[in-house]
Amino acid sequence: GADGPVVVNEEVVTFPIAAAPSFSAEGVTLAGDVITVPEALIDASGWLVIHADNGEGAPGPVIGQTLLTPGFNADVAVTVDTTGLTETLFPMLHYDTGEAGVYEFGTVDGADLPVFVNEGVVTGPATYTEAE
């Protein structure tokens, strides 16, 4: 019929679209002291915060953060403290709710809290490859 779906090899063509605050943990790279996350989506001003692994497979100390603009952010570069670098990292989204443009989570009560979607913090493990 008219306006049917696109089919390739007898399969309907689909692809995921991020509709809630999220980031891509695939294709994370390290070049010197800069971690690059391919994409991050956030609905208000916020932060992409890089946590080291705490040794138990969960977010540990913050080793870097960078400001995000509302909407889609591509190739997000975060300068990190490489002395705290672990094999697995935990990117995490935070809203910029305190002083605009100043990362204050952990230093100002209630400021720059993590982003929650479906009652969970928007974070996850990511491994990185060294950029050439």
C-alpha positions as CSV (number, residue, x, y, z in Angstrom):
1,G,0.0,0.0,0.0
2,A,0.8,3.7,0.0
3,D,3.3,5.1,2.4
4,G,4.5,1.7,3.7
5,P,7.7,1.3,5.7
6,V,11.1,1.0,4.0
7,V,12.1,-2.7,3.8
8,V,15.6,-4.0,3.1
9,N,16.3,-7.8,3.0
10,E,12.8,-8.4,4.1
11,E,13.3,-6.3,7.3
12,V,11.7,-3.0,8.2
13,V,14.5,-0.4,8.4
14,T,14.5,1.2,11.9
15,F,17.1,3.1,14.0
16,P,17.1,4.3,17.6
17,I,16.5,8.0,18.3
18,A,17.5,9.4,21.7
19,A,14.5,11.3,23.1
20,A,15.5,11.7,26.7
21,P,18.8,12.9,28.3
22,S,21.4,10.4,27.2
23,F,25.0,9.9,25.9
24,S,26.8,7.4,23.7
25,A,29.3,5.2,25.5
26,E,30.4,3.7,22.1
27,G,33.4,5.2,20.5
28,V,34.8,7.1,23.5
29,T,38.4,8.1,22.8
30,L,41.4,9.5,24.8
31,A,43.9,11.8,23.2
32,G,46.5,13.1,25.7
33,D,44.3,14.4,28.6
34,V,41.1,14.7,26.6
35,I,38.3,12.2,26.7
36,T,35.9,12.6,23.7
37,V,32.3,11.2,24.0
38,P,30.7,11.0,20.6
39,E,27.3,12.4,21.6
40,A,25.3,13.7,24.5
41,L,21.7,14.8,24.6
42,I,20.3,17.0,27.4
43,D,17.1,19.1,27.7
44,A,18.6,22.0,29.7
45,S,22.1,23.4,30.3
46,G,24.2,20.8,32.0
47,W,27.4,19.0,32.4
48,L,29.0,15.8,31.1
49,V,31.0,14.6,34.1
50,I,33.6,11.9,33.8
51,H,34.0,9.6,36.8
52,A,36.8,7.1,37.3
53,D,35.8,3.6,38.3
54,N,35.6,3.2,42.1
55,G,37.2,-0.3,41.9
56,E,33.9,-2.0,42.2
57,G,32.4,-1.2,38.8
58,A,30.6,2.0,39.8
59,P,31.2,5.7,39.5
60,G,34.1,6.9,41.6
61,P,36.0,10.2,41.8
62,V,35.3,13.0,39.2
63,I,38.3,13.4,36.9
64,G,36.8,16.0,34.6
65,Q,33.7,17.8,33.4
66,T,32.5,20.1,30.6
67,L,29.5,22.2,30.0
68,L,26.7,21.1,27.7
69,T,24.2,23.2,25.8
70,P,20.6,22.1,25.7
71,G,19.9,19.7,22.8
72,F,22.3,17.5,20.9
73,N,26.1,17.9,21.6
74,A,28.5,16.1,19.3
75,D,32.1,15.1,19.9
76,V,32.0,16.3,23.5
77,A,35.7,16.9,24.7
78,V,36.3,16.6,28.4
79,T,39.8,17.5,29.8
80,V,40.5,14.9,32.6
81,D,43.1,14.4,35.3
82,T,44.9,11.5,33.9
83,T,46.4,10.6,37.3
84,G,42.9,9.3,38.2
85,L,42.2,7.6,34.9
86,T,40.9,4.0,35.1
87,E,40.3,1.5,32.3
88,T,36.6,1.9,32.7
89,L,35.0,5.3,33.0
90,F,31.6,6.5,34.0
91,P,30.3,9.5,32.0
92,M,27.3,11.0,33.8
93,L,24.9,13.9,33.0
94,H,24.3,16.6,35.5
95,Y,22.0,19.7,35.2
96,D,23.6,23.1,35.6
97,T,21.4,24.4,38.5
98,G,23.7,26.5,40.6
99,E,25.8,29.4,39.3
100,A,25.6,29.2,35.6
101,G,28.7,27.7,34.0
102,V,30.3,26.7,37.3
103,Y,30.4,23.0,38.3
104,E,29.3,23.0,41.9
105,F,28.1,19.4,42.6
106,G,29.5,18.3,45.9
107,T,30.6,21.8,47.0
108,V,27.2,23.7,47.0
109,D,24.3,21.9,48.6
110,G,21.7,20.9,46.0
111,A,23.6,22.4,43.0
112,D,24.3,20.6,39.7
113,L,22.6,17.3,40.6
114,P,22.8,14.3,38.3
115,V,20.1,13.9,35.7
116,F,17.6,11.1,36.4
117,V,15.5,9.3,33.7
118,N,13.0,6.6,34.9
119,E,14.4,6.9,38.5
120,G,17.9,6.2,37.4
121,V,21.0,8.4,37.0
122,V,22.0,8.9,33.4
123,T,25.4,7.2,33.6
124,G,27.0,4.0,32.5
125,P,30.3,2.3,32.0
126,A,32.5,3.3,29.0
127,T,35.8,2.0,27.8
128,Y,37.9,4.2,25.6
129,T,40.5,3.7,22.9
130,E,43.6,5.8,22.4
131,A,43.1,8.3,19.5
132,E,45.9,8.3,17.0
